[in-house]
Amino acid sequence: MAEKISFIEQIILEEMKNGEVKEEKELTATAVSVVNSKKQGNNPGVTKRVVAVLQEMVTKGYMVKAGGGLFNKKIQITEKGKQALAESQQ
């Protein structure tokens, strides 16, 4: 059984589940918006936490930086990420 994914990881994976490449900034803004609406208000530090979780997900292999370039800011979900999302929804 795979490790349990966090609330923020689940939000990000849900946003990416159809496989399209997204800008990191857009993905971060969406996740922050969802967290703020679920927690009903402003949450100090949530943007930094979302960015940290996003980087952690790339390290874990749930996401990959898409395209080329030194300062690439586009992200795409991997099969491992899709599996983790599917397991979390069971």
C-alpha distances in whole Angstrom, upper triangle without the diagonal:
4,7,9,12,15,18,20,17,17,20,21,18,20,23,22,20,23,23,27,28,28,31,29,32,31,27,28,31,29,26,29,30,27,27,30,31,28,29,33,34,35,32,33,31,29,30,29,26,25,26,24,21,22,23,20,18,20,19,15,16,16,19,22,26,28,31,33,35,35,35,32,31,29,26,24,20,18,16,13,14,15,11,10,13,12,9,11,14,12
4,6,9,12,15,17,14,14,18,17,15,17,20,19,18,21,21,24,25,25,27,25,28,28,24,25,27,26,23,25,27,25,24,28,28,25,27,30,32,32,29,30,28,26,26,26,22,21,23,21,17,18,19,16,14,16,16,12,13,12,16,19,22,24,28,30,32,32,31,29,27,26,22,20,17,15,13,10,11,12,9,7,10,11,8,9,13,12
4,6,10,13,14,12,12,16,16,15,17,20,19,18,22,22,24,25,25,26,24,26,26,23,23,26,24,21,23,25,23,21,25,26,23,24,28,29,29,26,27,25,23,24,23,19,19,20,18,15,16,17,14,12,15,15,11,13,12,16,19,22,25,28,30,32,31,30,28,27,25,22,20,17,16,15,12,12,14,11,8,11,12,10,9,13,14
4,7,10,12,10,10,13,14,13,15,18,18,17,21,21,24,24,24,25,23,25,25,21,21,23,22,18,21,23,20,18,22,23,20,21,24,26,26,23,25,23,20,22,21,18,17,19,17,14,16,17,14,13,16,16,13,15,13,16,20,23,25,29,31,32,32,30,28,26,25,22,20,17,17,16,13,12,13,12,8,10,11,9,7,11,12
4,7,8,6,6,10,11,10,12,14,15,15,18,19,21,21,20,22,19,21,21,17,17,20,18,15,17,19,16,15,19,20,17,18,22,23,23,20,22,20,17,18,18,15,14,16,14,11,12,14,12,10,14,14,11,13,11,13,17,20,22,26,28,29,29,27,25,23,22,18,17,14,15,15,12,10,12,11,7,8,11,9,7,10,13
4,5,5,6,9,10,10,12,14,15,16,20,20,22,22,20,21,19,20,20,16,15,18,16,13,14,16,14,12,16,17,14,15,18,20,19,17,18,16,14,15,15,12,11,14,13,9,11,14,11,11,14,15,13,15,13,15,18,21,23,27,29,30,29,27,25,23,22,19,19,16,17,18,15,13,14,14,11,11,14,12,9,12,15
4,5,5,6,9,10,11,13,14,15,19,20,21,21,20,20,18,19,18,15,14,15,14,10,12,13,10,9,12,13,10,12,15,16,17,14,17,15,12,14,15,12,10,14,13,10,12,15,14,13,16,18,16,17,15,16,20,22,24,27,30,30,30,28,25,23,22,19,19,17,18,19,17,14,15,16,12,11,14,14,10,12,15
4,5,5,6,9,10,11,13,14,18,18,19,19,16,17,14,15,15,11,10,12,11,7,9,11,9,8,11,13,11,12,15,16,15,13,15,13,10,11,12,9,7,10,10,7,9,12,11,10,14,15,14,16,13,14,17,18,21,24,26,27,27,24,22,19,18,16,16,15,17,18,17,13,15,16,13,12,15,15,12,14,18
4,5,5,6,8,10,11,12,15,15,17,17,15,16,14,16,15,11,11,14,12,9,12,14,12,11,15,16,14,16,19,20,19,17,18,16,13,13,14,11,8,11,11,7,8,11,9,8,11,13,11,12,9,11,14,16,18,22,24,25,25,23,21,18,17,14,14,12,13,15,13,10,12,13,10,9,13,13,10,13,16
4,5,5,6,9,10,10,14,15,16,17,16,18,16,17,16,12,13,15,12,10,13,14,11,11,15,15,13,15,18,20,20,18,20,18,15,16,17,14,11,14,14,11,11,14,13,11,14,16,14,14,11,12,16,18,20,24,26,28,28,25,23,20,19,15,15,12,14,15,13,10,10,12,9,7,10,11,8,9,13
4,6,5,6,9,10,13,14,15,16,14,15,14,15,13,10,10,11,9,6,9,10,8,8,12,12,11,13,16,17,17,16,18,17,13,13,15,13,10,13,14,11,11,14,14,12,15,17,16,16,13,13,17,18,20,23,26,27,27,24,22,19,17,15,14,13,15,17,16,12,12,14,12,10,13,14,11,12,16
4,5,5,6,9,12,12,13,12,11,12,11,12,11,7,8,10,8,6,10,11,10,11,14,15,14,16,19,19,19,17,19,17,13,13,14,12,9,11,12,9,8,12,12,9,12,15,14,14,10,10,13,14,16,19,22,23,23,21,18,15,14,11,11,9,12,14,14,10,11,14,12,10,13,15,13,14,17
4,5,5,6,9,10,11,12,12,14,13,15,14,10,12,14,12,10,14,15,13,14,17,18,16,19,21,22,22,21,22,20,17,17,18,15,12,14,15,11,10,13,13,10,12,14,13,12,8,9,12,14,15,19,22,24,24,22,19,17,14,11,10,7,10,11,11,7,7,10,9,6,10,12,10,11,15
4,5,5,8,10,12,13,13,15,15,16,14,11,13,14,11,10,14,14,11,13,16,16,15,18,20,21,22,21,23,22,18,18,19,17,14,16,17,14,13,16,16,13,15,18,17,16,12,12,15,17,18,21,24,26,27,25,22,19,16,14,12,10,13,13,13,10,9,12,11,7,10,12,11,10,14
4,6,8,9,10,11,9,12,12,13,10,8,10,11,8,8,12,12,10,13,16,15,15,18,20,21,21,20,22,21,17,16,18,17,13,15,17,14,12,16,17,14,15,18,18,16,13,12,15,16,16,19,22,24,25,22,19,16,14,11,11,10,13,15,15,12,11,14,14,11,13,16,14,14,18
4,6,6,7,8,8,11,11,13,11,9,12,13,11,11,15,15,14,16,19,19,19,22,24,24,24,23,25,23,19,18,19,18,14,15,17,14,12,15,16,12,13,16,16,14,10,9,11,13,13,16,19,21,23,21,17,15,12,9,7,6,10,11,12,9,9,12,12,10,12,15,15,15,18
4,5,8,10,11,14,15,17,15,12,15,17,14,14,18,18,16,18,21,21,20,23,25,26,26,26,27,26,22,21,23,21,17,18,20,17,15,17,18,14,15,18,17,15,11,11,13,15,15,18,22,24,25,24,20,18,15,12,9,7,9,10,11,8,6,10,11,8,10,13,13,12,15
4,6,9,11,14,16,18,16,14,17,18,15,16,20,20,18,21,23,23,23,26,27,29,29,28,30,28,25,23,25,24,20,21,22,20,17,20,20,17,17,21,19,17,14,13,14,16,15,18,21,24,26,24,21,19,15,13,10,9,11,11,14,11,9,13,14,12,12,16,16,15,18
4,7,9,13,14,17,15,13,17,18,16,17,20,21,20,22,25,25,25,27,29,30,30,29,30,28,25,23,24,23,20,20,21,19,16,18,19,15,15,18,17,14,12,10,11,13,11,14,18,20,22,21,17,16,12,10,6,6,8,9,12,10,9,13,14,12,14,17,17,17,20
4,6,10,12,15,13,12,15,17,15,16,20,20,19,22,24,24,25,27,29,29,29,28,30,28,24,22,24,23,19,19,21,19,16,18,20,16,16,19,19,16,14,12,12,12,10,12,16,18,21,19,16,14,10,9,6,8,11,13,15,13,12,16,17,15,17,20,20,20,23
4,7,9,12,11,10,13,15,14,16,19,19,19,22,24,24,25,27,29,29,28,27,28,26,23,20,21,21,18,17,19,18,14,16,18,15,14,17,18,15,13,10,10,9,7,9,13,15,17,15,12,10,6,6,5,8,11,14,16,14,14,18,18,17,19,22,22,22,25
4,6,9,7,7,10,12,11,13,15,16,17,19,21,21,23,25,26,26,25,24,25,22,20,17,18,19,15,14,17,16,12,14,17,14,14,17,18,16,14,11,11,10,9,11,14,15,17,15,11,8,5,5,7,9,13,16,17,15,15,19,19,17,20,23,22,22,26
4,5,5,6,9,10,11,12,14,16,17,19,20,21,23,24,26,25,23,23,23,21,18,15,16,17,14,12,15,15,12,13,16,15,14,17,19,18,16,12,12,10,10,11,13,14,15,12,9,6,4,6,9,12,15,19,20,17,18,22,21,20,23,25,24,25,28
4,6,5,6,9,10,11,12,14,15,16,18,20,21,22,24,23,21,20,20,17,15,12,13,14,10,9,12,12,8,10,13,12,12,15,17,16,14,11,11,9,11,13,14,14,14,11,9,5,6,6,10,12,15,19,19,16,18,21,20,19,22,24,23,24,28
4,5,5,6,9,10,11,12,14,15,16,18,20,21,22,21,19,18,18,16,14,10,12,13,11,9,13,13,11,12,16,15,15,18,20,19,18,15,15,13,14,16,17,16,16,13,11,8,9,10,13,15,19,22,22,19,21,24,23,21,25,27,25,26,29
4,5,5,6,9,10,11,12,14,15,17,19,20,21,20,19,18,19,17,15,12,14,15,12,11,15,15,12,15,17,16,16,20,21,20,18,15,16,14,15,17,19,19,19,16,14,10,10,10,13,15,18,21,22,19,20,23,22,20,23,25,23,24,28
4,6,5,6,9,10,11,12,14,16,17,18,20,19,18,17,18,16,13,11,13,13,9,9,13,12,9,12,14,13,13,17,18,17,14,12,13,13,14,16,19,19,20,16,14,10,9,9,11,12,15,18,19,15,16,20,18,16,20,22,20,21,24
4,5,5,6,9,10,11,12,14,15,16,18,17,15,14,15,13,10,7,9,10,6,7,10,10,8,11,13,13,14,17,18,18,16,14,15,14,16,19,20,20,20,17,15,11,11,11,13,14,18,21,20,17,19,21,19,18,21,23,21,22,25
4,6,5,6,9,10,11,12,14,15,16,15,13,13,14,13,10,8,11,12,9,10,13,13,12,15,17,17,18,21,21,21,19,17,18,18,19,21,23,23,22,19,17,14,14,14,16,17,21,24,23,20,21,24,22,20,23,25,23,23,27
4,5,5,6,9,10,11,12,14,15,15,14,14,16,15,12,10,13,13,10,12,15,14,12,16,18,16,18,21,21,21,18,16,18,18,19,21,24,24,24,21,19,15,14,14,15,16,19,22,22,18,19,22,20,17,20,22,20,20,24
4,5,5,6,9,10,11,12,14,14,13,12,14,13,9,9,11,10,7,10,12,11,10,14,15,14,16,19,19,19,16,15,17,18,19,22,24,25,25,21,19,16,15,14,15,15,18,21,20,16,17,20,18,15,19,20,17,18,22
4,5,5,6,9,10,10,12,11,10,9,11,10,6,6,10,9,7,10,12,12,12,15,16,16,18,20,21,22,19,18,20,20,22,25,26,26,26,22,21,17,17,17,18,18,22,24,23,20,21,23,21,19,22,23,20,21,25
4,6,5,6,9,10,10,10,10,10,13,13,10,10,13,13,11,13,16,15,15,18,20,19,21,24,24,24,21,20,23,22,24,26,28,28,28,25,23,19,19,19,20,20,24,26,25,21,22,25,22,20,23,24,21,21,25
4,5,5,6,9,10,10,11,11,14,14,11,11,15,13,11,14,16,15,15,18,19,18,20,23,23,23,20,19,22,23,24,27,29,30,30,26,24,21,20,19,19,19,22,24,23,19,20,22,20,17,20,21,18,18,21
4,5,5,6,8,9,9,8,11,11,8,10,13,11,9,13,15,13,14,18,18,17,20,22,22,23,20,20,23,23,25,28,30,31,30,27,25,22,21,20,21,20,23,25,23,20,21,23,20,17,21,21,18,18,22
4,6,5,6,5,6,6,10,11,8,10,13,12,12,15,17,16,17,20,21,21,23,25,25,26,23,23,26,26,28,31,32,32,32,28,27,23,23,22,24,23,26,28,27,23,24,26,24,21,24,25,21,22,25
4,6,5,6,9,10,13,15,12,14,17,16,14,18,20,18,19,23,23,23,25,27,27,28,25,24,27,28,29,32,34,34,34,31,29,25,25,24,25,24,27,29,28,24,24,26,24,21,24,25,21,21,24
4,5,8,10,11,14,15,12,15,17,15,14,18,19,18,19,22,22,21,24,26,26,27,23,24,27,28,29,33,35,35,35,32,30,26,26,24,25,23,26,27,26,23,23,24,22,19,21,22,18,18,21
4,6,8,8,11,13,11,14,16,14,14,18,19,18,19,23,22,22,25,27,26,28,25,25,28,29,31,34,36,36,36,32,31,27,27,26,27,26,28,30,28,25,25,27,24,21,24,24,20,21,24
4,7,9,12,15,13,15,18,17,17,20,22,21,22,25,25,25,28,30,30,31,28,28,31,31,33,36,38,38,37,34,33,29,29,28,29,28,31,32,31,28,28,30,27,24,27,27,23,23,26
4,6,10,13,11,13,16,16,16,19,21,20,22,25,25,25,28,30,30,31,29,28,31,31,33,35,37,37,36,32,31,28,28,27,29,29,32,33,32,29,30,31,28,26,29,29,26,26,29
4,6,9,9,11,13,14,14,17,18,19,20,23,23,24,26,28,29,30,28,27,29,29,31,34,35,34,33,30,29,26,27,26,28,28,31,33,32,28,30,31,28,26,30,30,26,27,30
4,6,6,9,11,10,12,14,15,16,18,20,20,21,24,25,26,27,25,25,27,27,30,32,34,33,32,28,28,24,25,25,27,26,29,31,30,26,28,29,26,25,28,28,25,26,29
4,6,8,9,10,12,14,14,16,18,19,20,22,24,25,26,28,26,26,27,27,30,32,33,32,30,27,27,24,25,25,27,27,30,32,31,27,29,31,28,27,30,30,27,28,31
4,6,5,6,9,10,11,12,14,16,17,18,20,21,22,24,23,23,24,24,27,29,30,29,27,24,24,21,23,22,24,25,27,30,28,25,27,29,26,25,28,28,25,27,30
4,5,5,6,9,10,10,12,14,15,16,18,20,21,22,20,20,22,22,24,27,28,28,26,23,23,19,20,20,22,22,24,27,25,22,24,26,23,21,25,25,22,24,27
4,5,5,6,9,10,11,13,14,15,17,19,20,21,20,18,20,19,22,24,25,24,23,20,19,16,17,17,20,20,23,26,24,21,23,26,23,22,25,26,23,25,28
4,5,5,6,9,10,11,12,14,16,17,18,20,19,18,19,19,22,24,25,24,22,19,19,16,18,17,20,20,23,26,24,21,24,26,23,22,26,26,24,26,29
4,5,5,6,9,10,10,12,14,15,16,18,17,17,19,19,22,25,26,25,23,21,20,17,18,17,19,19,21,24,22,19,22,23,20,20,23,23,21,23,26
4,5,5,6,9,10,10,13,14,15,16,15,14,16,16,19,22,23,23,22,19,18,15,15,14,16,16,18,21,19,16,19,21,18,17,21,21,19,21,24
4,5,5,6,9,10,11,13,14,16,14,13,14,14,17,19,20,20,18,15,15,12,13,12,15,16,18,21,20,17,20,22,19,19,23,23,21,23,26
4,5,5,6,9,10,11,12,14,14,13,15,15,18,21,22,21,19,17,16,14,15,14,16,16,18,21,19,17,20,21,18,19,22,23,20,23,26
4,5,5,6,9,10,10,12,11,11,13,14,17,21,22,22,21,19,17,15,15,13,15,14,16,18,16,13,16,18,15,15,19,19,17,19,22
4,5,5,6,9,10,11,9,8,10,11,14,17,18,19,18,16,14,11,12,9,11,11,13,16,15,12,15,17,14,15,18,19,17,20,23
4,5,5,6,9,10,10,9,10,10,14,16,17,17,16,14,13,11,12,10,12,13,14,17,15,13,17,18,16,17,21,21,20,22,25
4,5,5,6,9,9,9,11,12,16,19,20,20,19,17,16,15,15,13,14,13,14,16,14,12,16,17,14,16,19,19,18,21,23
4,5,5,6,5,6,8,11,14,17,19,20,19,18,16,14,14,10,11,10,10,13,10,8,12,13,11,12,16,16,15,18,20
4,5,5,6,5,5,7,11,14,15,16,16,15,13,12,11,9,9,9,9,12,11,10,13,15,13,15,18,18,18,21,23
4,5,8,8,8,10,14,17,17,18,17,17,15,15,15,12,13,12,12,14,12,12,15,16,14,16,20,19,19,22,24
4,6,8,10,12,15,19,20,21,20,20,18,17,17,14,13,12,10,12,9,9,13,13,11,14,16,16,16,19,21
4,5,7,10,13,16,18,19,19,19,17,16,15,12,11,9,7,9,7,7,11,11,11,13,15,16,16,19,21
4,7,11,13,16,18,20,21,20,17,16,14,10,9,6,5,7,5,4,8,9,8,9,12,13,13,16,18
4,7,9,13,15,17,17,16,13,12,10,7,6,4,5,9,8,6,9,12,11,12,15,16,16,18,21
4,6,9,11,13,14,14,11,10,9,6,5,6,7,10,10,10,12,15,15,15,18,20,20,22,24
4,7,8,10,11,10,7,7,6,5,6,9,10,14,14,13,16,18,18,19,21,23,23,25,28
4,7,9,11,11,7,8,5,5,6,9,10,14,15,14,16,19,19,20,22,24,24,26,28
4,7,10,10,7,9,7,9,9,13,14,17,19,18,19,22,23,23,26,28,28,29,32
4,7,8,6,10,9,11,13,16,17,20,21,21,23,25,26,26,29,31,31,32,35
4,6,5,9,10,13,15,18,19,23,24,23,25,28,28,28,31,33,33,34,37
4,6,9,11,14,16,20,21,24,24,24,26,29,28,29,32,33,33,35,38
4,6,9,12,15,18,20,24,24,23,25,28,27,27,31,32,32,33,36
4,6,8,12,15,17,21,21,20,22,25,24,24,27,29,29,30,33
4,7,10,14,16,20,20,18,20,23,23,22,25,27,27,28,31
4,7,11,13,17,18,16,17,21,20,20,23,25,24,26,29
4,7,10,13,14,12,14,17,17,16,19,21,21,22,25
4,7,10,11,10,11,14,14,14,16,19,19,20,23
4,7,8,6,7,10,11,10,13,15,15,17,19
4,5,5,6,9,10,11,13,14,16,17,19
4,5,5,6,9,10,10,12,14,15,17
4,5,5,6,9,10,11,12,14,16
4,5,5,6,9,10,11,13,15
4,5,5,6,9,10,11,13
4,5,5,6,9,10,11
4,5,5,6,9,10
4,5,5,6,9
4,5,5,7
4,5,5
4,6
4
